[in-house]
Amino acid sequence: MPAEGDEDYLTTAEVARRLQVKPATIYAYVSRGLLTSVRARGRRGSLFPTTEVERLAARSVEHSGVVERIESELTLLKDDELYYRGHSARLLATTATVEQVANLLWTNQLPAADAAGAGGAGERDAGGAGAGAAGGTGTGWAGAGGAGAAGTSGTAAGGAGAAGTGGTAAGGAGAAGEGGAGAGGAGAAGTGAAGTGAAGAGAGGAGAAGTGGAGAAGVGGAGLGVAGVGGAGVGGGLFAGDAGEVELARRGMGVVPEGARLVDGVRVGVAVLGAADGLRFDLSPGAVVASAGRLIGNLVAALPGPTVSGTLGARLWPKLSDEDPRAELLDAALILLADHGLAVSTVAARVAASARANLYAVISAGLGALDGQYHGAAPTLAYEFLARARHDPLKALSDQLRTGEPIPGFGHKIYQQHDPRAEVLLELLGDHPIVSTVRAIAERAPTFPNSDLAIAALMHAYNFRPDAGDALFALARMIGWTAHALEEYAAPALRFRTMGIYTGQGGLP
């Protein structure tokens, strides 16, 4: 019998509820030494130490849901609001850039928007001049000549590195300087390796310009480098791509059968770019951040359609729509979809990272789970439902309710009254007629619109290709998967080995 009070013990029924298993499973745990059973005082039945039950609950869960309790500093969902590292995602979507939010999730730093030295994403267009404001200490993504202080340069793509002479490297204050052309000119202060920024003073103020001539950027104080890697630059800032890698990804996407979805090409592109990255097994934070930014930039550039400069949303727009661009809409969508806690695809990504899979494999794991009809396919289902509803909203709603199936794009398992992501996107769409259609359905529907319906509304409003929603979701969520991978790489390896309980007949002698 227990020496302590019964409050330190749980009954069989209480343990069954806590672990969400059958009583027979509890006694199987006892026989395997996972739980200790003691006689209850003055009554029939067994008791089990609360501490052992809680320890077992933390190790594995024998039901559908999360595979274990995972501590994370990334995303909070509370009171029908979404926060990234304590910052309102609703506010970030309309005041920050995608580069800033990725930086926040990946490095826990939210750089200022107007200074490269303070972490702003200075753009560096392919074949153009290096850009980015001169800054002081802090984080610099593009063209660092000190602590993110960007100078003028010759040609940026495959030619001049981002300039900067004098000052210190990452973490110091570097003044803008004049850039020369070619690798090894007056480039970013640092070790000279692409994507590597060194803390302390650069050699004579002029570091190597980075592989292929694109200037490497230093992240203030932390010694992380992210921009300007290899060959000709494509785009700029944190998501700067590489012309050679873009072409490689484009060729890989080209083998996808005609009629395949856009996200299928994205999946192939990730695999091809991963196979081509000989340093993909470097799991240090700086290398992972560099690879993630370059991967996303390369994928966007490799998608079918015109290649333009600008923010990530501006570069993605012509890949999805022929309409006049409203980049702020896609930038907001990318921010709002970047992460959402421990969704099934994120758990898959973390499991892969726990096995120390490289970033490309982690992203591929997330894409695999995202391909499920209950996850990444949701925007497409909402798009098809909204297509029917545009002509007669109430009939479309009535027909859907008659099937007994959930209304695509409505309701959520976590949010109770509203989805903040949907509210932001629908507000940005303003008085477009598609918003009236959404509101007509929402007034009669038993629940509220979610982000899938908002993305579908955006697609209809600007004539996006029908499969754009899945690809947009995937590209945005790569930001979150990378952040979770960085957390998982810092945690003990292989911590997701849950306990299986054999329920078949018979057994070995």
N, C-alpha and C positions, 0 to 999 in steps of 0.2 A: 504494500500500500504506500502511497506517496507520503513522504514526510512533510512536505510543504502543504499549504492550503490548496483546496481544490481549484482556486482561482488561477493557479499556475498550470492547470491541466485542462485539457479539452476532452469532451465525450466523443464517442465514435461519430455521432450525428454532426457534432460541431466540426470535427476534422473533415468529414465528408463534404460539408458545405465550404469549408475554407479551401480545400484542395480541389473541390469540384470533381470528386471521384466517387465511385460506389464503395460501400463498406467492405466488400470483398477485396478491393484494391488496397485498402488500408491495412488489412491483415497480411496481404502480400508484402507490403512495405515492412511490416514487423518481422516476417519470416526472413527477409533479406537483410535485416539489421539496420534498416533505414529509420525505423521508429521503435520506441520502447513502449511496451504496453504494461500498465500496472493495474492492480485491482482497485476498484472504487470502494471507498469506505462506506459501509452501511447500506450498500445498494448493489444491484447486479450491474454487470457491464465493465468495460475497461476504460481507462483514462490514458491520455497521451500527453507528454510534456509539451507545453506551448512553444518553448524554444525550439524543440526538434521539429514541430509542425511548421513553424515559420521558416526554419532553415530549409526544410524540404520544399516549401512553397516558393522560396526564392530560387531554388535550383531548377525546378522544372514545373511545368503546368500541363496536366494531362487532359487538356481540353482545347478547343479552338481559341485562339487569341495570341497574345504575346508569348514568346518562348521563354522569356525570363524578365525580371525587372532590370531595366536598363536606365542608368543615370545619364542624363545628357544636359548640357548647358545651352543647347542650341535653340529649341523652339518650345514655346509655351502656348497651350490652348486653354483659355480660361475665360469664363463669363462671355462666351460667344465672341471672343476676340483672339487674334493671332499675334504673337510676339516673336521676334528674332533677337535672341540674346538681350531681352528686356526692352527692345524697341518695337513700337507698334508697326506691324506690317502694313496696316491701313495707311499710316502716315508715310512710311518709307516709299510706298508705291507711287506717291504723288510728289515727293520731295527729294528722293535719292535716285541715283543711277543704279543699273543692274550691277555695274562694277563695284560700286560702294557696298551694296548688299552682299555680294559674293565675298568681298573683303571682310565684311563684318562676320559672316558665318564661318569663313575659313580661318581668320586670324584674330577674331575678337577685337578688331579695330574698325571704327567707322570714320573713314577719312573725310575731310572737307571736300566739297564739290568743286571749289574754285582754285585749288592750289595743288599742283602735282606733288610738291614737297610735303603737303599735309595729307596726301593720299588720293588726290583727285586723279581720275583716269585721263591722262593726256592722250589725245588721239594721234596716231601716226599712220597716215594713209599710205597705201602701197604706191611707190614711185613718187611720193610727195616729200615735202619737207618735214623734218621732225617737229613735233609740236608738244605743248605742255608748258604750263606756267612755271616760272622759277619759284622754288619754295625753300623753306627752312628745314627744320628737323621733321621727322615723321616718316610717312610711307610714300614712296613714289613708285608709280607703276610704269610710266613710260619715260625713257630717256633720262636717266639720272646722271647728273654731274656732281655728285655729292649726295645729299640726302634727298633724292628725288628731284633735285633742281634740274629742270630740263632746259637745255640750250638749243640754239638753232643748229641745223645740220645741213648737209648737202642732201642728196636723195636718201630717203629713209629705207626704202625697200631694197635689200640686197646690196646697198651701197654704204652710205654713211651710217655710223652708229649715232645714237642720240648724243649730243655734245655735252661737254662739261669739263672745264679745266679748273684745277685747284680745289680747295676745300677738302672735306673729308668724305668718306664713302657713306654707306647707309648709317643713319643715325646722326650725321653731322649736318652742317649747313654749307651747301655748295652753291656757289654762284653760277649763273648761266654763262656758258662760254661759247666760243665758236667751234663748230664741228668740222672735221675734215671728212673726206670721203674714204670709204673702204674700211675693211676690217683692220683693227689695230690703230685706227685714227684716234681722235680725241673722243673716246667713248665713255661709257659709264664707268665710274671708279669701282673697282672690285677685283675679283680674281681673274676676270677675263672669260670665264666659262659662261656659256649661255645659261641664263636663269640663275646665276649665282651672284649675290651681292655680298660684299665683305664689309663687316664692321671695321671701323678704323679708317686710316687715310689710304687713298688710292695711290698707286705707284706714280709719283710725280703728278698726280691729278689726272692722269690719262690712262685709263684702264683699257683692256681689249674691248673692242666693240661688240663682241659676242660672235657666236658661230654664224658664219655667212655674212657678217657685217652688220646685222641689226643690233642696236645697242641694248645691253642688258640693263634691267632696272633693279635697283636695290630697294628693299623694304626696310624702312627706318629702324635702326637698332637691332632688328631681328636677324639681319643677314639673309633675308630671303629675296630671291630674284625671280621675276615672273615674265617680263616682256622682252621681246626682241630675240627670237631664237631661230637661227638657221635660215639661210637663203633670203628670198625676197619676202618682205613683210606683207601681210594681208590684214586690213583693218588696223586696229591700234589698241593701246591700253592693255588692260588685263587680259582681254580676249583677243590679243593679236594673234593672227594665224601665220602660217608659213606656206608660201606658194607651192613648194614641192610637195609638202604633206597634203595640201588641199587637192592638188592634182591626183595624188595617190588615192585619197579618199574618194574622189570623184570617179576614178576608174573602178574602184571597188563597188561603189553604188551602182555603176553602170551595168554590172552583171545581174542585178536584181531583175527578175522577170517583169515584163510590161504588165501594168495593172496592179503591181504590188504597192502597198501603202508607203507613204513617205517615211514613216517611222521604221519600216523594214530596211530602207536604205541607210538610215541613221545607225541601226544596229550593225549593219555590215561595215559601215565607216568606222565605228568604234573598234571592231575587231581588226580591221586592216591597219589602222593607225597604231593600235597596240602592238601588233606584230612587228611594225617597222621601228618601234621605239626600243632601241637596245638598252636604254637606261630605265626602263619601266619598273624594274624591281628595286629601284631606289625609293624607299618609303619614307625618307626624311620629310618633314613638313614643307621645306622649301621646294623640294623636287615635286611633291604631290601638288602643291599649289600651282607651280609652273606648268605641270602637265595638264591639270584640269583646265586652266585658262586657255592654254593652247588648243586642247582637244575641242572645247566648245566653240572657239573661234574658227577652227578648221572645219568642223562639221557644218556650221552655218554657211561658211563660204562655199563648201562643196555641194550644197543642195542645189537642185536645178533652179535656174533663174539668174537674173542679173546680180552682179557683185557690186555693192556700193559701200561707201564709208559711212561713219557715224556711230551712234550708239549700237548696242547689240540688237535692240529692237528695230532700229533703222536698217541694219544689215539683213535682218531676218525678213522684214516686210516684203521685199520684192520676190522672195522665195515662196511666199504664200499667197500673194494677191497682186493683181495688176492695177488696182485702184491707187489713187493718189495717197501717198503714205501718211499715216498718223503714227509716227514712231512711238509717241508717248503711250499709246494704248498697248502696244506689244511690250514696251519696257515695263509698264505697270503689271501686265499679265505675267511676265517672266519673274518679277519680284514676288508677286502674290503666290505663285505656284512653286517657288524655289524649294520650300520645305514645308512639311506638315506633320512634324513629329514622327512617330514610329508607325507610319503606314506600311503595308505589307511589302512594298518594293524597297523601302528603306531598311526594313528588317533583313530582307534578302541581301542587300548591299552590305549591311553590317556583319552578317554571318560570313560573307566572303572576305571582308576585311579582317575579321577575327582569325581567319586561316592565313592571313598575311598575303592574300591575293593582291596583285598590283592594281593600280587605279582603274585601268581599262577593264580588267576582269570584274572589279567591283561594279563599275558602271554597267557592264554586260549583265551581271546578276540582277541589278535593279531593273534593267530593261526587260529581262525575262519575266519577272513578276509583274511588271507594268503592262505586259501584253495580255494579261487576263481580262476577261470581259467585265469583271466587277471593279476594275481599277483604271488602267490607262485608256480603255476603250470607252469610258463613260462620256467624254466630250463628243465622240462621234455619235453615240446613241442619242445624246441631247440634241445634237445638230439635226439628226433625222427627224426627231419628234418636233422640233421647232419648225422644220420645213413644212410639216403637215399643218402645224398650227398657224402659220402665217396667213393662210387663206380663211380659216375658220377656227379661232382659238378654242371656243367652247366645244365644238364637235371633236377636235383633236383630243381635248381633255376627257370628254365623255367616252370616246372610243378607247382611250388608254385605261380609264378606270374600269371599263367593262371587262378588260382582259384579266383584271385582278393582279396585274404586275405593277411594280412601282413606277411612278411617273419619272421618266428620264430627266435628270437635271433638277430634281426637287428633293428636299430633305437631306439629312446628314446624320450619321451615327454619333457624332460628337457635339456639333452645334445643335442647340435646342430651339432657338427662336429665329436666328438669322445667320447667314454666312457672310462674314465681313468682306471676303474676297469678291463675292458676287456683288455686294453693295457698291464697292469701289468701282468695279468695271462697268456696271450698269450706269452709274453716275457719270463716268467718263464718256459714255456713249451719248449722253445728253438726251435730246428730243428726237433721236432717230426713230422712225416708225417701228423698228424691231423691238424697241423698248416698250412701246405701247402693247405689242403682242405679248411680251413677257408679263407685263403687269395685268393684262386681261386674264391670263391663265392663273397668275398668282392670287388674284382676288377670289377665285373659286376653288383653287387647289387646297387640299387639306394640310399642306405644309409649305415651306418657303423655297425660293430658288437658291441653288447652290452654285459654286464656281463653274461647274460643268455647263450649266445653262448660260452663264454669263459669257463663257468662251464661245459657246455656240452662237450666241447673239452677236458677238464680235465678228465671227466668221460670216454670218449672213449679212451683217451690215456692210461689210467691205468685200463681199464676194471672194472669200478665201477658198482655196481648193478644199474639197470635202474632207480630205484626210489630214488637214492642217492641225486639227485639235490635238490628236495623239502626238504628233511630232513636237508641237509647242510644249505640251505637258512634259514630254521626255527631256527636251533640251533644258527646260527650266529646272526640272527636278535633279538634273545632273549636278547643279550647284549644291543642293541639299545632300545628295549622296556623297559628294566629296567631303562636305563638312562632317558627316557622320563617319566616313572612312577615317578622317584625321583623328576623330575621337577614339575610334576603335583601334587604330594603330598604337595609340598610347595606352590601351588597356591590355590586360593579360590575354595572350593568344588562346584560341580554341576554347573560349568560355561558353560557347553555345551548344556544347554536347549535352543534350537533354536526355533524360532517362526514359527508355522505352519499356513498356509493360507488355509482355507476350500474352495474347488473349486467344491463341489458337488451341486446337485440341491436341491432347497427348503431349509427349515430350521425349527427349532422349533418356535412356536408362541411366 
